[in-house]
Amino acid sequence: MSQTYRVRYSLKPSTQHHGGADVATVDVEGDLEAIPRLLPPGAYIMYVEDLTGGRDVHWTRWPKSYRPGFGT
C-alpha cells in the first residue's frame, strides 16, 4: 500500500516571510524520502501530513536531507 502525504511548501527561502500567496499545498504518493523530488526545485517544506495514517508527520521524523536547518 502506497503512502499519501499532504505537503505544504514555499518557493521562498526559509529566511523570508511566507505569505498566503507564496505557499502551496500538494498531495503526493510515495515515501518520505521521495517528497523533495516530487516538488518544484528549491521548495522549502513547511508541513507534512500523513493522509494514509491520518496524522501530522513531526519534522523530527522527516529525512535529514530536508529537515529544517539541515546544512546550515
C-alpha positions as CSV (number, residue, x, y, z in Angstrom):
1,M,0.0,0.0,0.0
2,S,1.4,3.4,-1.0
3,Q,1.6,6.3,1.5
4,T,-0.1,9.5,0.6
5,Y,1.2,12.8,2.1
6,R,-0.1,16.4,2.1
7,V,2.8,18.7,1.8
8,R,2.8,22.5,2.3
9,Y,5.8,24.3,0.8
10,S,7.0,27.6,-0.3
11,L,9.4,28.6,-3.1
12,K,10.8,31.4,-1.0
13,P,13.9,30.7,1.1
14,S,13.3,29.7,4.7
15,T,14.7,33.0,6.0
16,Q,11.9,35.1,4.3
17,H,8.3,35.7,5.4
18,H,5.9,33.2,3.9
19,G,2.6,34.8,3.0
20,G,-0.6,33.0,1.7
21,A,0.2,33.7,-1.9
22,D,3.7,32.2,-1.5
23,V,2.6,28.9,0.0
24,A,1.3,25.9,-2.0
25,T,-0.2,22.6,-0.8
26,V,0.0,19.3,-2.8
27,D,-0.9,15.7,-2.1
28,V,1.8,13.2,-3.2
29,E,2.2,9.4,-3.1
30,G,5.4,7.7,-2.2
31,D,7.6,7.6,0.9
32,L,9.0,10.4,2.9
33,E,12.4,10.3,1.1
34,A,10.7,10.9,-2.2
35,I,8.9,14.1,-1.3
36,P,11.6,16.6,-2.3
37,R,11.8,15.0,-5.8
38,L,8.1,15.4,-6.2
39,L,8.1,19.2,-5.5
40,P,9.4,22.1,-7.6
41,P,13.2,22.6,-7.3
42,G,14.1,24.8,-4.3
43,A,10.9,24.1,-2.5
44,Y,11.1,24.8,1.3
45,I,8.9,22.2,3.0
46,M,6.9,23.7,5.9
47,Y,4.5,20.9,6.8
48,V,3.9,17.2,6.1
49,E,0.7,15.3,6.9
50,D,0.3,11.5,6.5
51,L,-3.1,11.2,4.9
52,T,-2.9,7.4,4.9
53,G,-2.4,7.4,8.7
54,G,-4.5,10.4,9.4
55,R,-1.8,12.3,11.4
56,D,0.8,15.0,11.1
57,V,4.4,13.9,10.5
58,H,6.6,15.6,13.1
59,W,9.6,17.3,11.5
60,T,11.9,15.0,13.6
61,R,10.7,12.1,11.5
62,W,11.5,13.8,8.2
63,P,14.6,12.5,6.4
64,K,17.6,14.6,7.5
65,S,18.1,15.9,3.9
66,Y,15.1,18.2,4.2
67,R,14.6,18.8,7.9
68,P,14.5,22.5,9.0
69,G,18.0,23.8,9.5
70,F,19.8,20.9,7.7
71,G,23.0,22.1,6.1
72,T,23.0,25.5,7.8
